[in-house]
């Protein structure tokens, strides 16, 4: 798929991976809409790359998608990148669980609901979900994040299985540590599990564009995640024992 002239929307693009994605798509010749809750950040990213800023909440994407269509004419690629990292366990509280589910999962569902009729009529469309390796594995110390990212992966899989034959392509981007504000705010668990080997957001964006060119569903900026995922599937008890050792290490610290 040539990206030149294509209409691309990136949510949560005021910082981090989203900003890097918007920049990479624009460099590839796409016409880009930059979305973020932080209006100033969205405009700061959009200006230098010749993109169009549409501030707003990606969890309620009706106005975003309408504005993007008005600007672009058609949305060819939708990057559901906005996400929240919520710490805590089963006791994180109803508000934390609701926010994680709303932003990390339902934002994807709602945007797909709005995008699919046009994509199915045209016979093409591309949905890029920023999931995280937590969706393939887990994230110690952050049950709402881990569970909701599993949900995001499950929805991306469902979309791909249901609509691939009708021209809709789906990609699930699953990095481990990335040098963003979310990693900075992830606490000791994040530093222990993710800081070593963390990538720059631009490296993730490069992986996404390669994954699109190669038509890969799973895009793994950290290739070792494939081995972890295979181990988890083949021997879940062994994998859980290893994760529990890390949990005990966190508790000692």
Helices and strands as residue ranges (DSSP letters): E 7-10, H 16-27, E 31-34, H 39-49, E 52-53, H 62-72, E 77-80, H 94-101, I 102-106, H 107-122, E 125-130, G 133-135, H 143-163, G 164-166, E 168-173, H 181-184, H 187-190, I 191-195, H 201-213, E 218-219, H 224-234, H 236-252
